[in-house]
Amino acid sequence: MTLSVAVTGMSCGCSASTIRAQVLPLRGVERVEVDVLGGRVTVSGGPLLEESQVRAAIVEAGYKVAS
């Protein structure tokens, strides 16, 4: 399963590192790609991957997820 969400507030590589650190430990997550310039986070994983948890982790990291 792969999901992609639009994220605002990212400005540099530090943003990407922060988001990866929050999302990678989630159950079912296998890979996190962060496109800072494009404002998009793409997460790949298995059947346990839940979009709501990914969105919550990004918000917890201090960024806004577009609806």
C-alpha positions as CSV (number, residue, x, y, z in Angstrom):
1,M,0.0,0.0,0.0
2,T,1.2,3.5,-0.8
3,L,-0.3,6.8,0.3
4,S,0.6,10.3,-0.5
5,V,-0.4,13.4,1.5
6,A,0.1,17.1,0.9
7,V,2.0,18.8,3.7
8,T,2.6,22.5,4.3
9,G,5.3,24.1,6.5
10,M,8.3,22.1,5.3
11,S,11.2,24.3,4.4
12,C,14.4,22.3,4.4
13,G,16.1,18.9,4.9
14,C,15.5,19.2,8.6
15,S,11.8,19.1,7.9
16,A,12.2,15.9,6.0
17,S,14.2,14.3,8.8
18,T,11.7,15.3,11.4
19,I,8.8,13.8,9.5
20,R,10.7,10.6,8.7
21,A,11.5,10.2,12.4
22,Q,7.8,10.6,13.4
23,V,6.4,8.4,10.6
24,L,8.9,5.5,10.2
25,P,8.2,3.9,13.7
26,L,4.4,3.6,12.9
27,R,3.1,0.1,12.5
28,G,3.1,-1.0,8.9
29,V,5.4,1.7,7.6
30,E,8.2,0.4,5.4
31,R,9.4,3.6,3.5
32,V,8.9,7.4,3.8
33,E,9.7,9.8,1.0
34,V,9.6,13.5,1.7
35,D,9.4,16.0,-1.2
36,V,10.1,19.3,0.6
37,L,9.8,21.5,-2.5
38,G,6.7,19.7,-3.7
39,G,5.1,19.7,-0.3
40,R,4.3,16.0,-0.4
41,V,5.0,13.0,1.8
42,T,4.7,9.5,0.3
43,V,4.5,6.5,2.6
44,S,4.8,2.9,1.6
45,G,4.0,-0.1,3.7
46,G,2.1,-3.3,4.4
47,P,-1.6,-3.9,5.2
48,L,-1.3,-2.5,8.7
49,L,-0.4,1.0,7.4
50,E,-3.2,3.4,8.4
51,E,-3.5,6.8,6.8
52,S,-5.0,8.4,9.9
53,Q,-1.9,7.5,11.9
54,V,0.4,8.8,9.3
55,R,-1.5,12.1,9.2
56,A,-1.5,12.4,13.0
57,A,2.3,11.7,13.1
58,I,2.9,14.5,10.6
59,V,0.8,16.9,12.6
60,E,2.5,15.9,15.8
61,A,5.9,16.7,14.1
62,G,4.6,20.3,13.7
63,Y,3.4,20.3,10.1
64,K,0.0,20.8,8.5
65,V,-1.6,18.1,6.4
66,A,-3.9,19.3,3.6
67,S,-7.3,17.7,3.6
